[in-house]
Amino acid sequence: MKKILLPSFLKPKKETDLIKIGSNEDGGYVIPKESINKTDILYSFGLDTNWKFEEEFYNAAKCKIFVYDHSVNWKTFLISGLKSPKTIFNYFKYRNFFNNKNIHHIKKMIHPAESYKLSSTNNTDNPYELTDINTIINNTSNESLFFKIDIEGSEYRILDQLVRHSSKINTLVIEFHDCDLNFDKIKNFIDNTDLELVHLHVNNWSFLSANGFPGAIELTFSHREFNRELVDQNKKYPTLLDIPNNPLYKDLPVEFIN
């Protein structure tokens, strides 16, 4: 039977009460149950046409939500509707959800704010297109923040910012892309953040290399106040909470190697 191989530093070391929020498949995440009532603001990076995670989180927490995705507008739903006519009505659901005074869709790209697009003739419009964690957190006085990050590879560009502000973050769920090529960056983040790794799930939409390494993994980190004891060394992944991102294929068992 095929299995997934992961370096041992990706094995969660602390246990906490976990629940699944969002879509059963792609777009849902396993998070600490306690974080729902402890979050002042949810920052969500990456929206596409699925906001079920944000919707369920808001219904439970009633906190402020700021979603950042520069690529989603009415054209996104039109294109989606051409592929599946039923989804065109999602645009009206999207408008209704983000019409809430506590929920905001900000059409900016998450990228280090000092960078700019090479295609621009000048970078004077840069602040209106790009933003990063430094900018976002410097503009808030809240001390208990939740971050959900799925930005297709750009996550590596903001890892140092996440480390810098990790004392204000109660929970981080993040999808790492091309992780088999970036294990060193992920390990460095785990070693330096104040947060503790409490869950992992391999996204089975990604490829599996010849040596058994996956292309994408979802990691959940939480503040140590939510965590109890050390994880049972015999704990198996995927867990009962995990559901395959691609429902056509089963999740493969995970084995940790040195």
C-alpha positions in Angstrom: 0.0 0.0 0.0 1.3 3.5 -0.9 2.0 5.8 2.0 3.1 9.4 2.5 6.5 10.1 4.0 7.1 13.3 6.0 10.1 14.5 8.0 9.7 14.0 11.7 9.7 17.7 12.5 6.2 17.8 10.9 4.7 15.5 13.5 2.5 17.4 16.0 3.9 17.3 19.5 1.0 18.8 21.5 -2.6 17.7 21.9 -5.6 20.0 22.0 -9.4 19.7 21.4 -9.9 20.0 17.7 -12.9 20.4 15.4 -13.4 20.7 11.7 -14.7 24.0 10.3 -15.7 24.7 6.7 -16.3 22.5 3.7 -16.0 18.7 4.2 -13.5 18.6 1.4 -11.2 21.3 0.0 -11.6 24.6 2.0 -12.2 23.0 5.4 -9.7 23.0 8.2 -9.1 21.4 11.6 -8.8 24.0 14.3 -8.6 24.2 18.1 -12.1 24.3 19.5 -11.1 26.9 22.2 -9.9 29.3 19.5 -13.5 30.1 18.4 -14.4 32.0 21.6 -10.9 33.5 22.0 -10.6 35.2 18.6 -11.0 39.0 18.2 -10.3 39.0 14.4 -10.1 36.3 11.8 -7.8 37.2 8.9 -8.3 35.0 5.9 -5.9 35.0 3.0 -7.3 33.3 -0.1 -11.1 33.2 -0.9 -11.8 31.9 -4.4 -15.6 31.1 -4.5 -15.7 29.2 -1.2 -16.3 31.1 2.1 -17.9 28.3 4.1 -15.0 28.3 6.6 -15.4 32.0 7.2 -19.2 31.7 7.4 -19.2 28.8 10.0 -16.5 30.6 12.0 -18.5 33.8 12.1 -21.7 32.0 13.1 -19.9 30.5 16.1 -17.6 33.4 17.1 -19.3 36.6 15.9 -15.9 38.2 15.5 -14.7 40.6 12.9 -13.5 39.0 9.7 -11.2 40.4 7.0 -10.7 38.3 3.9 -7.9 39.3 1.5 -8.1 38.1 -2.1 -7.3 40.4 -5.0 -8.5 37.9 -7.6 -12.2 37.5 -6.7 -14.8 39.7 -8.3 -18.1 39.3 -10.3 -16.1 37.9 -13.2 -14.9 35.1 -11.0 -18.5 34.0 -10.4 -19.4 34.5 -14.1 -16.6 32.2 -15.2 -17.6 29.7 -12.6 -21.2 29.9 -13.7 -20.2 29.1 -17.3 -18.8 25.8 -16.1 -21.7 25.1 -13.8 -24.8 27.3 -14.2 -26.0 26.7 -10.6 -22.9 28.4 -9.2 -23.8 31.7 -10.8 -26.2 32.3 -7.9 -23.2 32.1 -5.5 -22.4 35.7 -6.5 -25.6 36.8 -4.7 -24.7 34.7 -1.7 -21.2 36.2 -1.7 -22.7 39.8 -1.8 -25.1 39.0 1.0 -22.3 37.5 3.3 -19.9 40.3 2.8 -22.6 42.9 3.3 -22.3 42.3 7.0 -20.7 45.3 8.7 -18.3 42.9 10.6 -17.2 41.0 7.5 -15.0 42.5 4.8 -13.5 41.4 1.5 -10.4 43.4 0.8 -9.2 43.1 -2.8 -5.5 43.2 -2.1 -2.7 40.6 -2.8 -0.8 39.3 0.2 2.8 40.0 -0.6 5.6 41.9 1.1 4.3 45.5 0.9 7.7 46.9 -0.2 7.5 44.9 -3.5 5.8 45.9 -6.7 4.7 44.5 -10.0 7.2 44.5 -12.7 4.4 45.2 -15.3 3.7 48.6 -13.6 5.2 51.7 -15.1 5.6 53.0 -11.5 4.8 51.7 -8.0 2.7 54.6 -6.8 -0.4 52.4 -6.8 1.4 49.7 -4.8 -0.4 50.3 -1.4 -3.7 49.8 -3.1 -2.8 46.4 -4.6 -0.5 44.8 -2.0 -0.5 44.3 1.7 1.2 42.1 4.2 1.0 40.9 7.8 3.2 43.7 9.1 0.9 46.3 7.7 -2.3 44.6 8.8 -1.2 44.0 12.4 0.4 47.4 12.8 -3.1 48.8 12.1 -4.9 46.8 14.9 -4.7 46.9 18.6 -6.3 43.5 19.0 -4.3 40.8 20.8 -6.0 37.6 19.8 -5.9 36.9 16.1 -6.7 33.9 13.9 -5.0 33.5 10.5 -6.1 31.2 7.7 -3.7 31.2 4.8 -4.0 29.5 1.4 -2.2 31.7 -1.1 -0.7 29.2 -3.5 3.0 29.5 -2.7 3.2 33.1 -1.6 3.0 31.9 2.0 6.8 31.5 2.1 7.2 35.2 1.5 5.5 36.1 4.8 6.7 33.4 7.1 9.2 35.8 8.8 6.3 38.2 9.5 4.2 35.4 11.0 7.1 34.6 13.3 7.5 38.3 14.3 3.9 38.7 15.3 3.2 35.1 16.5 2.7 36.3 20.1 -0.6 38.0 18.9 -1.8 34.9 17.0 -3.9 32.3 18.8 -4.3 30.0 15.8 -2.8 29.7 12.4 -4.0 27.3 9.7 -1.8 27.4 6.7 -1.4 25.4 3.5 2.1 24.9 2.3 2.5 24.4 -1.4 5.5 22.7 -3.1 6.4 21.7 0.4 8.7 18.9 -0.7 11.0 21.6 -2.1 10.7 23.9 0.9 11.0 21.6 3.9 13.9 23.7 5.2 11.8 26.9 5.2 8.9 25.1 7.0 11.3 23.6 9.6 12.8 27.0 10.3 9.3 28.5 10.8 8.3 25.7 13.2 11.5 26.2 15.2 11.1 29.9 15.5 7.4 30.6 16.0 5.7 31.0 19.4 2.9 28.7 18.2 2.8 25.0 18.5 2.0 22.5 15.8 -1.1 20.5 16.7 -2.4 19.0 13.5 -1.5 18.2 9.9 -3.3 16.9 6.9 -2.0 16.1 3.4 -3.9 17.7 0.6 -4.5 14.8 -1.8 -5.1 17.2 -4.8 -1.3 17.5 -4.9 1.1 15.1 -6.4 3.2 12.5 -4.6 6.8 12.4 -5.6 8.7 9.2 -6.3 10.2 9.2 -2.8 6.8 9.6 -1.2 6.8 13.3 -0.4 3.6 15.2 -0.9 3.3 18.5 -2.8 0.9 20.3 -0.3 0.2 20.0 3.4 -2.2 21.8 5.7 -0.8 22.6 9.1 -2.6 23.9 12.2 -0.7 25.8 14.9 -2.2 27.0 18.1 -1.2 29.1 21.1 0.2 27.0 24.0 -2.7 28.1 26.3 -5.0 25.8 24.2 -2.7 22.8 24.4 -2.6 20.1 27.0 -0.2 17.2 27.0 2.2 15.6 24.5 0.7 13.8 21.5 0.6 10.0 21.8 3.5 8.8 19.7 1.3 6.2 18.1 -1.3 8.6 16.9 -2.1 8.0 13.2 -2.6 10.5 10.4 -5.0 11.1 8.8 -7.2 11.3 11.9 -11.0 10.8 12.1 -11.5 14.5 11.6 -9.7 14.5 8.3 -11.7 14.3 5.1 -9.9 14.0 1.7 -9.7 17.3 -0.2 -10.4 15.4 -3.4 -13.3 13.1 -2.5 -12.5 10.7 -5.4 -9.4 9.4 -3.6 -8.8 8.2 -0.1 -6.2 9.9 2.1 -3.0 7.8 2.3 -1.5 6.9 5.7 1.4 9.1 6.9 4.7 7.9 8.1 7.3 10.1 9.7 11.0 9.7 9.0 14.1 11.3 10.4 
